[in-house]
């Protein structure tokens, strides 16, 4: 049995965007997985999941623009909107030479809506998309108070300032906030260091990128919902029962409207891939019938 190999390098998308990416290969690939992270994560969110998929899997992950060590162009060059992230995703798949017929996309938080927006335009972009713990529709009542505040001005600027001011607290507590003590978990020192290093990279912070994403979020949510009938790519929805940031009501509504399979994960918060990575591995394998 072969041993997984991990490569971390850079992939140029265009004149403004170069992405840091991680590719994990385990023998000749017959199945490909593309992981899309959320806030405030980086590629290291997937460092233990990708190698655990098993032989025959090739796993990709990249830092979204504004995160980790990927580019952070000024907003007059790149808007950081979900629809812009969808364009980056399409370019990544094409430039990486990924066979979409053997691709499962696993997308969480801010990574999920771009994947679905792309699927509206290109139904064959993946054989399956697994999404969860995100906000496909404009439903502020389902969202954490600070996230609600990001959806409009002037509150968005106050939230942005608070996120930047409280960086250390956010990186220490975001992943387990709202969970009982017995359910709290730790992330690897390498991931912790990468989060801290990647928060400030160039002139824009991860919180700034998050703020810019939200500046266009409502528009792109409304476009997605109004075009929901065009979504033909098979979708599975997974959601943490204890998600503090985006209530499971959002996942239930999305699954019902898209006629998708919904799995509510008992005792799990907003970051299932960090809290229960073994279950995520099983979900991905199941998407290929393994």
C-alpha positions, 0 to 999 in steps of 0.5 A: 500500500502506498504512502500519501505524499503532500505537496504545498506550492503556489498556483497562479490564477491570473495577474491578481491572484496566486493561490497557496495550495496543498495537494495530497496524493495516495497512489494513482488517483481514481477519485479527487476531492477538493476542500474549500475552507471557511473563516478564519481557516487556511489549507491546514484545516485539511492537513489530517483529513486529506491523508486519511482518505485512503489509496486512490484519492487525490485531495486538493485544498487552497487558501481563498484570496484574503486568507493564509498565504494566497494573494490579497489584491485591493478591492478595486482589483478583486471584490472578494464577493462569493461570485468572484470566489466562484470564478477563482474556484473554476479557474483552480479546477481548470488549471489543476487539470482536475477531472470533474467527472471524478470530483467531490467538492467538500465546502464549508462556511464561506466556501460553500456558496461559491461552489453552488454559484459555480454549479448553477452555471456548470452543473458538471463541475463535480459529481457531488458537492457536500456543503454545510454550516453556511448561509445560502439564503438571506436569513439574518435571523438564523445567524450569529449576531456579529454575522448579522452585523456584517450584512449592512452598514454602518454595523459592518465597519464596527464588526470588522474593527472588532474582529481585527482588534480581537484577533488573538481571542478569535483564533483561540476560541472561534472553533469551539465557541458555544460547545460544552467543555466535554465537546471542545477540541484542539487544533494542531500547533502547525494549524494554529501557527499558520492561522496567526501567520496568515491573518496578516499577510500584506496590507489586508487581514483575514477579517478585512477579506471576510468583511469584503465578502459580506459586502456582496453576500446578500446580493449573491445569496438572493441571486442564488435563491432566485435561481435555485431551480437551475441547480442540477449538481447532486448536493448533500447537506451536513450540519452541526447540531450545535452550530452557534454561528449559523443555526441548523434551521438554515440547513434544513430549509436549504435541504428541503428547497433543493431536495437534498439529503440532510445529515444533522451531526449530534453534538457537533458545532460549526466546524465538523471537519475539525471536531470529527474529522473521521466522520468527514472522511466517511462522508467523502468515501460514501460520496464515491460509494466506498 
